[in-house]
Amino acid sequence: MYCASADGIAPRHLALARAVGAGIAARGWELVTGGGRVSMMGAVNTAAREGGARTVGVIPRALVAREIADEGVDELLVTDTMRERKALMEAHADAFLTLPGGIGTCEEFFEVWTAGSLGMHAKPVVLLDPDGHYDGLLRWLHGLGEGGFLHDGALARVVVVHDVEAALNACAPPPQSP
């Protein structure tokens, strides 16, 4: 899960994070986040835990105080660097769901999307954008495609959805064959 961890986030985005956390718990999934307890990250962690989900937080030592590490997670992994944080999050995740956020959220989204489009993983990459937060970014990305800087396969690698249920469905593991 990638999302905002900054103060001052609109109540609708906090509600979105809570709905995602509750939905993850309802499906019996584990939640992996950046390990903070404030803002959207805190809201998704709290809602998932309240619903009975196992939660894993991965946070660099330098951000423990800044993002106020969520000591309530079932497993808190403290890394030395952001690169280690992202690698551990990727290793623990079965899918990557991005909610509204800022430059850190975008950076994490771009990294897992790039790795997926290069064939380095086959995990779903999902962008949940119920209110147009990422409209400008998506226009820019489509412009990159039109200019030949981004191939259609890379664009198709990202699933853009507008509601929580569609986001969770897009993250769901494929059905197991008998």
C-alpha positions in Angstrom: 0.0 0.0 0.0 1.3 3.4 -1.0 -0.4 6.5 0.3 0.0 9.9 2.0 1.7 10.0 5.4 1.6 13.8 5.8 -0.6 16.0 8.0 -3.4 18.1 6.6 -5.0 15.4 4.4 -8.6 16.0 3.4 -11.2 13.9 5.4 -12.4 12.2 2.2 -8.9 10.7 1.7 -8.7 9.5 5.3 -12.1 7.9 4.8 -10.9 6.3 1.6 -7.9 4.8 3.4 -10.1 3.5 6.2 -12.4 1.9 3.6 -9.4 0.2 2.0 -8.1 -1.1 5.3 -11.5 -2.5 6.2 -11.8 -4.1 2.8 -8.4 -5.7 3.1 -9.4 -7.1 6.5 -12.8 -8.3 5.2 -11.0 -10.3 2.5 -8.6 -11.9 5.1 -5.5 -10.3 3.5 -2.4 -9.0 5.1 -1.6 -5.3 4.8 2.0 -4.1 4.1 2.6 -0.3 4.4 5.4 2.1 5.0 5.0 1.7 8.8 3.6 5.2 9.8 0.7 5.7 12.1 -0.4 9.2 10.9 -2.5 10.4 8.0 -3.7 8.0 5.4 -1.1 5.4 6.3 -2.3 5.4 9.9 -5.9 5.3 8.8 -5.5 2.3 6.6 -3.4 0.4 9.2 -5.9 1.1 12.0 -8.9 0.1 9.9 -7.2 -3.1 8.7 -6.2 -4.1 12.3 -9.7 -3.3 13.6 -11.0 -5.7 11.0 -8.6 -8.4 12.1 -6.0 -8.1 9.3 -2.4 -8.8 10.0 -0.3 -5.6 9.4 3.3 -5.2 8.5 5.0 -1.8 8.6 8.4 -1.2 6.9 10.0 2.1 7.8 13.5 3.5 7.6 15.2 4.4 10.9 15.4 8.1 9.8 11.6 8.2 9.5 10.6 6.5 12.7 10.1 9.7 14.5 9.1 11.8 11.5 6.3 9.5 10.3 5.6 8.4 13.9 6.2 4.6 13.5 3.1 2.5 14.0 4.0 0.4 17.0 0.6 -1.3 16.8 1.5 -3.2 13.6 1.9 -7.0 13.9 5.4 -6.7 12.5 7.5 -3.5 12.3 10.6 -3.8 10.1 13.1 -0.9 10.6 15.5 -0.5 7.7 18.6 1.7 7.3 17.6 3.2 4.0 14.6 4.0 1.8 15.9 1.6 -0.8 15.8 -1.2 1.8 12.3 -0.2 2.8 11.0 -0.4 -0.7 12.7 -3.7 -1.3 11.2 -5.3 1.8 7.8 -3.9 1.0 8.0 -5.3 -2.5 9.1 -8.7 -1.2 6.2 -8.9 1.3 3.5 -7.7 -1.1 1.4 -9.8 -3.5 0.0 -6.6 -5.2 0.7 -2.9 -5.1 -2.2 -0.5 -4.4 -1.5 3.2 -4.6 -4.0 5.7 -3.0 -3.7 9.5 -3.3 -0.4 10.8 -2.1 2.5 13.1 -2.8 6.0 12.7 -4.2 7.0 9.8 -2.0 3.9 7.9 -3.0 4.5 8.7 -6.6 8.1 7.6 -6.4 7.1 4.2 -4.9 4.3 3.8 -7.5 6.7 4.5 -10.4 9.3 2.1 -9.1 7.0 -0.9 -8.8 5.3 0.0 -12.1 8.6 0.2 -13.9 9.8 -3.1 -12.4 6.5 -4.8 -13.5 6.6 -3.3 -17.0 10.2 -4.6 -17.3 9.1 -8.1 -16.4 10.8 -8.1 -13.0 7.5 -9.1 -11.3 4.0 -10.0 -12.3 2.2 -8.6 -9.3 -0.8 -6.3 -10.0 -0.1 -2.5 -9.9 -3.3 -0.6 -9.1 -4.0 3.1 -8.8 -7.1 4.0 -6.8 -8.2 7.5 -7.8 -11.8 8.1 -6.9 -11.7 11.9 -7.2 -9.2 12.8 -10.0 -6.2 13.2 -7.7 -4.0 11.7 -10.5 -5.8 13.0 -13.6 -2.9 15.3 -14.5 -0.4 12.6 -14.1 -2.4 10.2 -16.2 -2.8 12.7 -19.0 1.0 13.2 -18.9 1.6 9.5 -19.0 -0.7 9.0 -22.0 1.1 11.9 -23.7 4.4 10.0 -23.1 2.8 7.1 -24.9 1.6 9.2 -27.8 5.1 10.6 -28.1 6.7 7.1 -28.2 8.3 7.4 -24.8 6.1 4.8 -23.2 4.9 1.6 -24.8 1.3 0.4 -24.7 2.3 -2.6 -22.6 3.6 -0.4 -19.9 0.4 1.7 -19.8 -1.6 -1.5 -19.7 0.4 -2.7 -16.7 -1.3 -0.1 -14.4 -4.9 -0.7 -13.5 -6.6 2.6 -12.8 -9.9 2.3 -10.8 -12.2 4.7 -9.0 -13.7 2.8 -6.1 -12.5 0.5 -3.3 -14.2 -2.6 -4.4 -12.7 -2.4 -7.9 -9.3 -1.7 -6.4 -9.4 -4.8 -4.2 -10.7 -6.9 -7.0 -7.8 -5.8 -9.2 -5.4 -6.7 -6.4 -6.9 -10.2 -5.8 -4.8 -13.2 -6.5 -5.8 -15.2 -9.6 -8.0 -18.1 -8.9 -6.2 -21.4 -8.2 -6.7 -24.2 -10.7 -7.8 -27.5 -9.2 
